[in-house]
Amino acid sequence: MRVSIALLAAAVLGPGVARGQERSFTARVVEIAGANLYLNIGTAQGLGATDTLAVRRAPGGPRVGTLAVMAATETRAMVGFVGQPFPVTRGDSLVLVPTRSAPAGVGGAAPAAAAPPPPPRTRPTGPRREEVGTSVSGSAALDVLGNHTTTVGFGADPERATRDFTVPSLRFQMTAANLPGGGQFSLSARGTQQEGTTTLFDRSTVLRVYDAHYQQDLSSVRVMAGRFFNPYERFSGVWDGALVRVGGARGLGVGVAGGFQPRSGDEAFTTSVPKLAAFAGFRTSGGIASWDADLSAHIWRPSDGTADRTFVGWSQRLRVSGVRLDHLMEFDRNATGAWTLGRFYARAGVPLTSGLELSADYWRDQLNWWDVQPDSVVVPSRERASTGLSYGSRGVWVSADVTLLLSGTQVDGHTYSGSLRFPLLGDRISLSGTGSYWTRGTTSGVVASPSLAWRLGAARPSLTYEFFRSATAGTAVVSHSGIASVSLPLAQRLQWLLQLRARFGQNLQSAGLYSSLRVTF
């Protein structure tokens, strides 16, 4: 069962790249920190550092929300919610459609099988060519979210609560390349202003800086300083500090990073969590095969009363023709000095016939280290295993998956899910839908969501209906939702998105509006 994003921690699963008439990506959630999601795909898979992404639960499924890329490396990306947040949990698979090149509203053609990612972007290691002038590129967006919600409690004398709020926000991203000396500077920030009903945890004005770093390449040495992702390993997250790496884009590379962990939730600078990492990696690609592996050691020494952390991470991704094999392992040192397996993930995808793929994955991790008392020896773990079949051909997509929630040898819950998409009139219209049924103990639920999308000149309208039912201990909660959205290019570099949403049920009524105006430069 899904829970609020603010209560969730991290997981790492394997990436995929969807192919078809509408460019899309399939990604897994790597970490959740405050209002940010960390994904396991990046620029090497074709994700743009300034993309706005329409989000779906399955290829061809209805749109569930919008994310904006705040920062990206070759293999990872940090994204933030644009408009109304949607439920998400660790390990979720999200299908992402960049609205810059394929405006949201028309379901994408699904992949026949996940393709190997393109070779990593290389950089020159020989004599420097003649310098060119400084170039600046990026995007800016003005978003407005408005929402009215009325909730009614249960019981003989239920409490009724109404909440109204409006949240305008401004997003800005830019990269200045070919600076004097050959360096590059990247900046990504977002400011929000909330008006209306607030809660104890709301802040009326928030400015978040997601990325602000300078990068300099000196022959085979790369130096990064400021706030950045470490693009060479999958375990340390965001840094306020410096990094030095020796090696090219392919082959062997080694390096170190030192600095501080930004504060979770608002990305504010703090010195309360100093950290240090040493890492090594190897990348190769060519023909039908590619291999990418990294090994890293980490030391975190918080001064805010949370537990010290020492851990080692190892991950690798192998592609051979259409076969995909990914795995990740993280070993943590506990309070007694013993090493334990903190996270483990393995995923395989095998094409069976043209357009048909069989996939399976297993995931196990422990609760976030910052939720554990410093003297704790045993840390609770969570497990999940899933398998599925998918078929995609000529714009038609059908998939079915089964997921088991595990506790040792016991099965705590099941999730059965599926999706489909059928194009009509040469893909100018698409009919799609997703559905899932889940159980956990005495609780069960079902979600069904059909969608209709079409092309109307340059506009991309869509209509979606969602049915939700959850039942536990003889009490059922049922709701119905309707979503209407349209994406429209107003000029060559100017895009507008409008979305209206209404939801009603026996204990909940809500209506919302979201508008986004985005310009690229």
C-alpha positions in Angstrom: 0.0 0.0 0.0 1.3 3.4 -0.9 2.0 6.0 1.8 2.9 9.6 1.9 6.1 10.6 0.2 7.2 12.5 3.3 7.4 9.3 5.3 9.4 7.2 2.8 13.1 6.3 2.4 15.2 5.0 -0.5 15.6 2.1 -2.8 17.6 1.4 -6.0 16.3 -0.6 -8.9 17.3 -0.9 -12.5 16.7 1.5 -15.4 15.1 1.0 -18.7 14.5 3.1 -21.8 11.3 2.9 -23.6 11.2 3.1 -27.3 8.4 4.1 -29.6 6.7 7.0 -31.4 6.7 9.0 -28.2 10.0 9.2 -26.5 9.8 8.0 -22.9 11.9 6.5 -20.1 11.2 3.9 -17.5 13.0 4.7 -14.2 13.0 3.5 -10.6 13.1 5.6 -7.5 16.6 5.6 -6.0 16.0 7.8 -3.0 13.2 10.0 -1.5 14.4 13.0 0.5 11.8 15.6 1.5 9.9 16.6 -1.7 12.6 15.3 -4.0 12.9 12.0 -5.9 16.2 10.5 -7.0 16.0 8.4 -10.2 18.4 5.8 -11.6 18.5 7.2 -15.1 20.3 10.3 -16.4 21.8 12.0 -19.4 23.4 8.8 -20.7 19.9 7.4 -21.3 18.8 10.6 -23.0 17.2 12.4 -20.1 17.6 16.2 -20.5 18.9 18.3 -17.6 16.1 20.8 -18.1 13.2 18.4 -18.9 9.7 18.6 -17.5 8.3 15.1 -17.3 4.8 13.7 -17.5 4.6 10.7 -15.2 2.7 7.5 -15.7 2.5 4.3 -13.8 2.9 2.1 -16.9 3.7 2.7 -20.6 0.6 4.1 -22.3 -1.2 4.6 -18.9 -2.9 7.8 -17.8 -0.9 10.7 -16.5 -0.6 10.8 -12.7 1.5 13.9 -12.2 4.4 16.0 -13.4 8.1 16.0 -12.4 10.9 18.5 -13.2 14.5 17.5 -13.5 16.4 19.7 -11.0 19.9 18.1 -11.6 21.2 15.2 -13.6 24.4 13.2 -14.2 25.0 10.5 -16.8 23.4 7.8 -14.6 21.2 9.6 -12.1 18.7 12.5 -11.8 17.1 14.5 -9.0 13.5 15.5 -9.8 10.9 17.5 -7.9 7.1 17.6 -8.0 5.5 20.1 -10.3 1.9 20.8 -9.3 0.0 18.4 -7.1 2.3 15.6 -5.6 1.2 12.1 -6.2 1.7 9.0 -4.0 5.0 7.2 -4.5 7.2 4.8 -2.6 10.6 3.3 -2.7 11.3 1.1 -5.7 8.4 2.4 -7.7 8.7 2.2 -11.5 7.7 5.4 -13.2 7.3 6.0 -17.0 8.5 9.5 -17.8 7.7 11.5 -21.0 9.6 14.7 -21.6 7.0 17.4 -22.4 9.7 19.4 -24.2 9.7 17.1 -27.2 6.4 15.2 -26.9 3.8 17.2 -25.0 1.8 15.2 -22.4 -1.6 13.9 -23.3 -1.0 11.2 -25.9 0.0 7.8 -24.6 3.3 6.7 -25.8 4.1 3.7 -27.9 5.6 1.0 -25.7 9.0 -0.6 -26.0 9.5 -4.0 -27.6 12.3 -4.4 -25.2 14.5 -2.0 -23.3 17.4 -0.9 -25.5 21.0 -0.6 -24.3 21.8 2.9 -23.3 23.9 5.0 -25.7 27.6 5.2 -24.9 28.5 7.7 -22.2 29.3 11.2 -23.4 33.0 11.5 -23.9 35.2 14.5 -23.3 38.6 15.2 -25.0 41.7 14.1 -23.3 44.2 15.3 -25.9 45.5 18.7 -26.8 42.8 21.4 -26.2 41.1 22.7 -29.3 40.6 26.4 -30.0 38.4 27.9 -27.4 34.9 29.0 -28.4 32.7 31.6 -26.7 30.8 31.0 -23.6 27.4 29.5 -24.2 24.4 29.6 -21.8 21.4 27.3 -22.0 18.6 26.3 -19.7 14.9 26.9 -18.9 12.6 28.9 -16.6 9.0 28.0 -15.6 6.2 29.7 -13.8 3.9 27.2 -12.1 0.7 27.8 -10.2 -1.2 25.2 -8.2 -4.5 25.8 -6.5 -6.5 23.3 -4.5 -9.7 23.2 -2.4 -10.2 20.1 -0.2 -12.9 19.1 2.2 -12.5 16.0 4.4 -15.0 14.3 6.8 -13.8 12.0 9.5 -15.4 8.7 10.6 -17.5 7.9 13.7 -20.7 9.1 15.2 -19.6 12.7 15.4 -17.2 13.2 12.4 -15.0 16.2 12.2 -15.2 18.3 9.0 -12.1 20.1 7.7 -11.7 22.4 4.7 -8.4 23.5 3.3 -7.7 26.0 0.5 -4.3 27.0 -0.8 -2.5 28.5 -3.8 1.2 27.8 -4.5 2.9 29.8 -7.2 6.5 28.7 -7.9 9.4 29.7 -10.2 11.9 27.1 -11.5 15.2 28.1 -13.0 17.9 25.9 -14.5 21.0 27.0 -16.5 24.4 25.7 -17.7 27.2 28.1 -18.7 29.7 26.1 -20.8 33.1 27.1 -22.2 33.9 29.6 -19.5 37.3 31.2 -19.5 39.7 28.4 -18.8 37.3 25.8 -20.2 35.2 25.3 -17.1 31.4 24.9 -16.8 28.9 26.2 -14.2 25.5 24.6 -13.5 22.7 26.0 -11.4 19.2 24.7 -10.6 16.9 26.4 -8.1 13.2 26.7 -7.2 11.3 29.2 -5.2 7.7 28.7 -3.9 5.2 31.0 -2.1 2.2 29.3 -0.4 -0.9 31.2 0.2 -4.0 30.1 2.2 -4.6 27.4 4.8 -1.3 26.1 6.2 -0.3 23.3 8.5 2.4 23.0 11.2 4.9 21.7 8.6 4.2 24.3 5.9 6.5 27.2 5.2 5.0 30.1 3.3 8.2 31.0 1.3 10.8 28.4 0.4 13.9 28.8 -1.9 15.7 25.5 -2.7 19.0 25.2 -4.5 19.4 21.7 -6.0 22.6 22.2 -8.0 25.2 24.9 -8.0 28.7 23.7 -9.0 31.7 24.5 -11.1 33.4 21.8 -13.1 36.9 21.9 -14.6 38.5 19.2 -16.8 42.3 19.1 -16.9 43.4 16.4 -19.3 42.3 13.2 -17.6 41.5 14.9 -14.2 38.0 16.3 -13.4 37.4 18.7 -10.5 33.9 19.6 -9.2 33.1 22.0 -6.4 29.9 23.4 -4.9 26.6 21.5 -4.7 26.6 18.5 -7.0 25.7 14.9 -7.6 28.6 12.4 -7.7 28.1 10.9 -11.1 30.5 8.1 -10.6 28.8 6.0 -7.9 25.2 5.3 -6.9 25.2 5.6 -3.1 26.2 9.0 -1.7 23.5 11.4 -3.1 24.1 15.2 -3.1 27.2 16.9 -1.8 28.2 20.3 -0.6 31.9 20.0 -1.1 34.5 19.0 -3.7 35.3 16.0 -5.9 38.5 15.0 -7.8 38.5 12.1 -10.3 41.3 10.7 -12.5 40.2 8.8 -15.7 38.3 9.2 -18.9 34.6 8.7 -19.7 35.3 5.1 -20.5 37.7 2.6 -18.9 38.9 2.8 -15.4 38.5 5.9 -13.2 39.2 6.6 -9.5 38.5 9.5 -7.2 37.6 11.0 -3.9 34.9 13.4 -2.6 34.5 15.3 0.6 32.0 17.7 2.1 28.6 17.8 3.8 25.1 16.3 3.3 22.5 19.0 2.6 19.6 19.1 5.0 16.8 16.8 4.0 13.5 18.4 3.1 14.6 21.9 2.2 18.1 21.4 0.8 19.6 24.0 3.1 23.3 24.0 3.7 24.4 22.5 7.0 27.6 21.2 8.5 25.8 18.6 10.7 26.6 15.6 8.5 30.2 15.7 7.2 31.0 12.8 4.8 33.9 11.4 2.8 33.9 8.9 -0.1 36.5 7.1 -2.2 35.3 5.4 -5.4 36.4 3.5 -8.5 34.5 2.6 -11.6 34.9 1.0 -15.0 32.8 1.7 -18.1 32.8 0.1 -21.5 30.4 -0.1 -24.4 30.4 -1.1 -28.0 28.5 -3.2 -30.4 25.7 -5.2 -28.7 27.2 -5.2 -25.2 27.9 -2.6 -22.5 29.1 -2.9 -18.9 29.2 -0.2 -16.2 30.4 -1.0 -12.6 31.3 1.1 -9.6 32.7 0.3 -6.1 32.8 3.0 -3.3 33.5 3.4 0.4 31.7 6.0 2.5 32.1 7.6 6.0 29.4 9.8 7.5 29.9 11.4 10.9 26.8 13.4 12.0 27.1 15.8 14.8 23.3 16.1 15.3 22.8 13.0 17.4 22.0 10.6 14.7 24.0 7.4 14.2 27.5 7.4 12.5 27.5 5.6 9.2 30.2 3.6 7.5 29.3 1.6 4.4 30.5 0.1 1.1 28.6 0.0 -2.1 29.0 -2.0 -5.3 26.8 -1.9 -8.4 27.0 -3.0 -12.0 24.8 -2.9 -15.1 25.3 -5.3 -18.0 23.6 -5.2 -21.4 24.1 -8.0 -23.9 21.9 -7.6 -27.0 18.4 -7.4 -25.5 19.3 -9.1 -22.2 19.6 -6.7 -19.2 21.2 -7.7 -15.9 21.5 -5.1 -13.0 22.5 -5.5 -9.4 23.3 -3.3 -6.4 24.7 -4.2 -3.0 25.4 -2.0 0.1 27.1 -3.2 3.2 26.7 -1.2 6.4 28.8 -1.4 9.6 26.5 -1.6 12.6 27.0 -0.4 16.2 28.8 -3.6 17.2 31.3 -3.3 14.4 29.8 -6.1 12.3 29.1 -5.7 8.6 25.5 -6.3 7.4 23.8 -6.3 4.1 21.9 -3.0 4.1 20.5 -3.0 0.6 20.4 -5.6 -2.2 18.8 -5.4 -5.6 18.9 -7.6 -8.7 16.9 -7.3 -11.9 16.9 -9.2 -15.1 15.1 -8.6 -18.4 15.0 -11.2 -21.2 13.4 -10.8 -24.6 11.4 -14.0 -25.5 10.1 -13.1 -28.9 9.8 -10.0 -31.0 8.1 -7.4 -28.7 7.7 -9.8 -25.8 9.9 -9.5 -22.7 10.0 -11.3 -19.4 11.4 -9.4 -16.4 12.0 -10.2 -12.7 13.5 -8.3 -9.8 14.2 -8.7 -6.1 14.7 -5.9 -3.6 15.7 -5.9 0.0 16.7 -2.9 2.2 16.7 -1.6 5.7 15.2 1.5 7.1 17.0 4.8 6.6 20.1 5.0 8.8 18.9 8.4 10.1 15.7 6.8 11.5 17.8 4.4 13.7 19.0 5.1 17.2 22.8 5.4 17.6 22.9 2.3 20.0 20.6 0.2 17.7 22.0 -3.2 16.6 19.1 -4.6 14.7 17.6 -2.6 11.9 14.2 -3.6 10.4 14.4 -4.7 6.7 11.9 -4.8 3.9 11.7 -7.2 1.0 9.9 -7.3 -2.3 10.0 -9.6 -5.3 8.2 -9.2 -8.6 7.9 -10.7 -12.1 6.1 -9.6 -15.2 5.5 -9.9 -18.9 5.2 -7.0 -21.4 4.4 -6.9 -25.1 4.8 -3.9 -27.4 4.4 -3.7 -31.1 3.2 -0.9 -33.5 2.0 1.3 -30.7 0.1 -1.5 -28.9 1.2 -2.1 -25.3 0.1 -4.8 -22.9 1.7 -5.7 -19.5 1.0 -7.7 -16.4 3.0 -7.9 -13.2 2.8 -9.7 -9.8 4.6 -8.4 -6.7 5.1 -10.1 -3.4 5.8 -8.2 -0.1 8.0 -10.5 1.9 9.0 -10.9 5.6 11.6 -13.7 5.7 9.8 -16.8 4.3 6.4 -15.2 4.9 4.3 -13.4 2.3 2.8 -10.2 3.8 1.0 -9.0 0.7 0.4 -9.2 -3.0 0.0 -6.7 -5.8 -1.4 -7.6 -9.2 -1.2 -4.9 -11.9 -1.5 -4.4 -15.6 -1.7 -1.8 -18.3 -2.7 -1.6 -21.9 -2.7 0.9 -24.8 -4.3 0.9 -28.2 -3.6 3.6 -30.8 -6.3 4.7 -33.2 -6.4 6.7 -36.4 -2.7 6.5 -37.0 -1.9 7.2 -33.3 -3.8 10.5 -33.4 -6.0 9.0 -30.7 -5.1 6.5 -28.0 -7.1 4.5 -25.5 -5.2 3.3 -22.5 -5.7 2.2 -18.9 -4.0 0.8 -15.9 -5.3 -1.3 -13.0 -4.0 -2.9 -9.8 -5.3 -4.9 -6.9 -3.3 -5.2 -3.7 -3.5 -6.9 -0.3 -1.6 -6.6 2.9 -2.8 -8.4 6.0 -6.5 -7.5 6.4 -6.3 -4.5 4.1 -7.0 -4.6 0.4 -7.5 -2.1 -2.4 -8.2 -1.7 -6.1 -7.3 1.1 -8.5 -8.6 1.3 -12.1 -7.9 4.2 -14.5 -8.9 4.4 -18.1 -7.7 7.3 -20.3 -8.5 8.9 -23.7 -5.9 11.2 -25.4 -5.8 12.7 -28.8 -4.0 15.3 -31.0 -5.8 18.5 -31.9 -3.5 20.5 -34.1 -0.5 21.4 -31.9 -2.5 20.8 -28.7 -2.5 17.5 -26.8 -5.7 17.1 -24.7 -6.5 14.1 -22.5 -9.3 12.9 -20.2 -8.8 10.4 -17.4 -11.1 8.7 -14.9 -9.8 7.0 -11.7 -11.6 4.6 -9.4 -10.1 3.9 -6.0 -11.3 1.6 -3.2 -9.5 0.6 0.0 -11.0 -1.7 2.6 -9.8 -2.7 6.1 -11.5 -4.2 9.2 -14.9 -3.9 7.6 -14.5 -0.2 6.6 -14.3 0.7 2.9 -13.2 4.0 1.4 -14.3 4.7 -2.2 -13.4 7.7 -4.4 -13.8 8.8 -8.0 -11.5 11.2 -9.8 -11.6 13.0 -13.1 -8.6 14.7 -14.8 -8.7 16.9 -17.9 -5.4 18.3 -19.2 -4.1 20.0 -22.3 -0.5 20.8 -23.4 0.0 23.5 -26.0 3.1 25.1 -27.6 2.6 28.9 -27.6 5.9 29.6 -29.4 9.0 27.7 -30.5 10.5 27.7 -27.0 7.4 28.4 -25.0 5.1 25.6 -23.7 1.9 25.8 -21.6 0.3 23.0 -19.6 -3.2 23.3 -17.9 -4.7 20.5 -15.8 -8.0 20.4 -14.0 -8.7 17.7 -11.4 -11.8 16.8 -9.3 -12.2 14.0 -6.7 -15.1 13.0 -4.7 -16.0 10.2 -2.3 -18.0 9.6 0.9 -15.4 11.4 3.1 -13.5 13.5 0.6 -14.1 16.2 -1.9 -11.4 18.2 -3.7 -10.9 20.3 -6.8 -7.6 21.6 -8.2 -6.1 23.5 -11.0 -2.5 23.5 -12.1 -0.9 25.7 -14.8 2.7 25.7 -16.0 4.3 28.2 -18.4 7.8 27.1 -19.4 10.4 28.7 -21.7 13.7 27.3 -22.8 16.8 29.2 -23.9 
